[in-house]
Amino acid sequence: MIPQIKEITVPTSMSIILWFTEPLDKNVVVPISSFTVNFGQYGVSTLNYSSDTMITLGLDSAISPWDEVFISYEPPLDLKQCLRSPVPPTANDVVKKRNAVRAFYRVPARNQTAPDETTDGSHIQSNLGQTIGVCHKCKCG
């Protein structure tokens, strides 16, 4: 079967993980220029096979917890560099093309990064910690 994108997650501000439905050939060196994040708003600096069904993309700039993230993949013209499922070493170009991952565009990623409340300024306006449990009449609380 042809590997298809199953899920995309953003576990940290500098990395994206792509999960595939089928195993990938980990010996294929895919150009990082084949992947774009938010139409090139974030540059892809590294590509690593984390397992046979998972690829980790390293970014050259940080994604914030509030960013909507989406990924696109455009296969290179050279079939030897396309993401694909494992094929025999003697496979011809037809077999490689049949097993290649198809292009995908603007696939949304689940942004799992959490905001840092100590640095984002959201706690400055909050007065909940000062009023909870305090009795305003007698200050007993």
N, C-alpha and C positions, 0 to 999 in steps of 0.2 A: 504494500500500500504506500501511497505517497504521504510523506509527513505533512501535516497541516498544523497551523498555529492553534494551540489549545487555550492558552492563557498567557497574559503578559502582566507582570507585577513590577512595582517600583519599591524594593525593600529598603533602599537607602537613597539619599539625595544624589549620589554619584553612580548608581548602577540600575540596570534594568534586566530582568530575567524573562526570557522567552521559553515557554513550555510547548513541546510539540507532541502530537498524538502518536507518532511512530518514531523509532530510532533513526538517528542521523549518522552519516558517515563522518566520524570525527577526524579523519585524515584529510578532509577537504579544507584547503586554506581559502576562506571566503573573504573578499575584500571588505573592509569596514565601510567603505563608501557605498556598499549595497544597502545599508540601513540608514534611515533618517528618523529623527525624533522631532515631532512637531514641525515637519517640513524643513528641517535643518536648523531650527531655533537652538537646539542643543546638539553639539558635535559628538560623534561617537569616536572614542579614542582607542578602545580595546575590544576584542571579541574573544571570548574563551568558551570552550565546550565544558560545561560543568558536569554533564553526564551525557549519555547518548540521546536523551530527549530534552536537554536543557542547554540553553546558551545564555551567557551573561555578557551584557554590553556595558563597558565602562564609558562614562561621559566626561567631557572636558569642562563642563560647568554644572553647577548644582541645580537640582529641581526643588522647588519649594513644595511644602505640603498642600498648598492650595492650587497648584498647577494641574490643569487637565493635560494628561500625557497620552499621546498616540504614536504608534510606530508604523513605519512603512518599510517594505523590502522590495527592491527591484533586482532580480537576478542579473549577474554579469553576463555579457555576451559569450564569454568563454565557458563552455559546459564543464570544464575541469574545476572551475571555481564556484559553481553553483551549490547551494545547500541541497543535499539529497539524501535519500536513504542509502544504506550500504549496497554496493554493486560489486560483482567479481572484478578482479584486476584486468581481465580480458574483455570487459564490457565495451561495446562500441558506443558511438554518440547517441544512437537511437535509444538504447537502454538507459544511458545516463539522463537523457532528456525526459524519458518516462518516469524516472525516479526523482526528478528534481522538484524542489519545493516551488510552488507557483508564487508569483508576485502577490503581495498583499499591501493594501493601502489604508492608512488612517485607522488601524486597529487600536481600540482604546486599551490603555493599561490601567490596572488598579493601583492607585497611588497609596502606598502603605506607610509613607513617611509621616511622622508625628510632629506637630509643631512644638517648639521649645518655648514653653510659657514664660520662662525667665528672661528670654531675650526678645520675644516678639511684641512685648508691650501690652498684651491683652490683660495682664493682671493689674496694671496700674489703675485702671478705671474701676476695678472690682472692689466692692466693699463687703462682700459676703463673709469673709473671714473675720471682719470686725464686728458684725452684728449678730451672727448666729450664736444663740445661747446666752445672750446678754439681756437681762431684764432692764428695760429703760426706766422703770419707776424706782426700783430700789437698788439697782446695780448688783444683784445677788448672783447672777449667773454665769 
